[in-house]
Amino acid sequence: MSTIDPTVLEGYLVRTRWFGGKGRPFRVGEVRTLAELSGGERGPRAIVHLVSVQYDDEEGGSEQYQVPLSVYDHPEERLAYAFVGSMLDGEGGDGDGRVLHLYDAVHDRDAMALWLDGFVAAEGEGERAEGGLRFRRVRVPDDDSRLDPELRSTPLTGEQSNSSVKFDDTAIMKVFRKVTPGVNPDIEIHQALTRGGSEYIAELYGWLEADVDGEVMHLAMLQRFLRTATDGFEMATGSVRTLLADLEQSPEDSGGDFAGEAARLGEALAAVHAMLREQFPTERRGPASAGELADAMGERLDRALRVVPELEPFAARLRAAYDAVRGLPGIDVQRVHGDLHLGQTLRTSRGWKIVDFEGEPGRPFAERALPDSPWRDVAGMLRSFDYAPGVVEMTAGAPADEEDAAVRAERARAWSQRARTHFLQAYVESLGDRGGSEDERRVLLQAYVADKAVYEAIYEKRNRPSWTAIPLAALARIGG
């Protein structure tokens, strides 16, 4: 049997964008073979590995990563940029076998054709077992989602935690890199919204899974490729830059006004939340749940103060916002996105689409699947509308003078305020009678916005200290 030297994988992991342990001392422990696909004469062997990573720092812990590799008898120059390393074929015994050459399968068009073949074979709400993997398909309502087996794959760049492969302009496959047993919320929610006919998502075509120690593990998902899509955050920051390019124009008269788009996004989120209420259980929780939420927010603030002491001037007002939650008679909960911001949206020629329903990456699947308040999603989007001008200001060159700087700052605040107001108004109007009382909305939303900004302050302090000013500026307005 062929085995990979763990040091080969250690050297490979630190070169990837999706490995979450860069900068920490780690070692590769167990390397398990989950599945093996073969293209016969027309392609390579493709082996899906489950790699356990152990961390040796004070925090410790372990993670599992999916590493699909293409295996060739001879070097493949076309894949030189995706070379992982070599291993000995066990056929010869005691290290006397052939040297096999390993490449990241996501970058190998011939290997990705094997994945496509599996999905094609599972057409029509079925499944196909192949080499230890199960390819599952979903029938898209009112759509012919049959896949052409001749589609050609292209890996996408720029992602952090997963890898994506586009099959021409038809489908896109997200390959989950950091994996855990259990049902991935991204697949579960997309399946429900696809079957419900939601117009605000990229329809789910299918997913890939395997059994690991008696539990299902989701490895990849296949969706419709949105040909005309533009990243929501990039669109927003482009709007801000257009506004700031002409300081004589007011936000509402500028080509950089985003209010209309924000309103349409509010309507889209309300429609997605409504369908999630139809597809999953909902619950009205009592006063004790409100108290538990307030306690959790307060505990996060306590931890944050140890990392970001600059939060101290705002702590009393933040605790007051959380205490207001404690006084609520109850909280309505349902399935939500869980990690919503402009970067999780796409603007297409047919309107807004919401993507990536995985939830917060650091939480176990079971926690991410728990019902939560939809106002958490709303707060995440409101914070993102505040972030867009903040990022533009942080990355722009220095203004010509102090007067220009003041005007730019005022224009940026006006852009954010208009976007947040129109988004929230459209969302609430779309809810109708399900929005709860105005006082309850106000209390929950202020607390969730504050909680999100505290989370951002920790992230920025650890990763981009100079950007900590963005969430701190928002927190200065809480209760003020």
C-alpha positions, 0 to 999 in steps of 0.5 A: 500500500502506498503511503505519504510521508507526513512531512510532504503534506506539512510542506504542502499545507503551509503553501495553501490559502485554505489551511487554517493553521499557518503561523502555528506550530503543527504536525501532520498525524494520521493520513487516511485514504477516504476514496480512490477514483480511477480514470482508466486509460483516459485519466489519472488515479485520484485519491481523497485523503483525510489528513489530521493536523495536531497543534503543538502550541499552548492552544493545542487541538486538532483539525481534519482536512480533505486533501484530494490528490492526483497520482501519476507515474511520471511528472506532469509539467502542466501541473508543476505549479500544483505539485505536492510531492512524491511517494513510493508505490507500495507494490514493490514492498519495503520502499522498492516500488515506483516513485509516484508524483502527487498533484493537487487534484483541484487543479487537474482538469483530468481529475476533476472530470472524475468528480463530474462523471460521478455527478452525471451518473447520479442525475435526477434526485439520485445517488452514485457510489464510486470508489468510496464516495457518494455523489448525490443529486438534487432536482432543481424545480422548473429547470433542466439541471442535467450536466454535460459530461464534457464540461471543462473545469477551471479552479478559482482563485482568491478563496480562503477556507475552501476551494472552488472549481468552475465547470465552464459556465454551467456549475461550480463545485465548492470543495470543503477543505477543513472537514468534520463529521455531520451535515454541513449547514451550507448543503442542508440549507441550500437543499431546502431553499432549492426545493422551495424554489428560492430565487435568491440563491444559486441552486444546489445541483448536488453534493459529495459525501463519504462515511467516516467512522460510521458518520456522514462527512460532506466533502463538496457541493455543486451549484449553478454557476452565476455567470453575471455575478459581482461580489457584493462587498466589491460592488459596495466599495466601488460605490463608495469610491465613486461617491468620494471621487466627486466631493461636490455631489451629495450621496443621493445624487451621486452615481455612487449611491447604494440605497436602491441596491441596499433596499433590494438586498433587504427584500432578498434577505426577508424572502430567504428568512421567510422560506427558511421559516417554511422549511425548518422548525421555528420557536418562540422562546421565553424570557430565560432565553433572552437572559441567556443571550444577554449573558453570552454577549456579556461574556464575549465582551469580557473576553474581548476586553482582554484582547482589545483594551481599547473597548473599555470606554464603551463597555458600560454602554455595551453592557446596558445594551445587553441588559436591555435584551435581558428584559425582553419577554422572549425571542423568536428563533429560526434557521438563519444564515449565521455569518451574513455580510456583503461578502456573502452576497452576489449581485447578478443581472437577475438580482441579489443572491445570498451564498455560503450558508455554512455559518461561523467557521469556528463553531461545530456543525451542531451549533451552527444548525441551532435556531437563532434570531434573524436579527443576527443576520440583519445586524451582520449586514448593517455592520457590513454597510459600515465596513465598506466606507471604512475599508475604502478610507483605510486603503485610500491615499491621504486627502489633499488637505484637512478640509477634504478629509473632513468632507470625505469622512462625512460623505462616507458616513452618509453613504453608510447611513443611507445604505443601512436605512434603506436596507433595514426599512425594506427588510422590515416592510417585507416582514409584515406582521412577523417583524415583532414590536418596534421596541423588541426589534430595536433592542435586539438589533442594537445588541446584535450590532454591538456584539458583531462589532466586538467580534470585529474588534478582536479580529482586527486587533489580531490580524489588521491592528490599524483597522481596529478603528472601524469597529471602534467607531461603530461602538462609540455610537452605541447608546450614544 
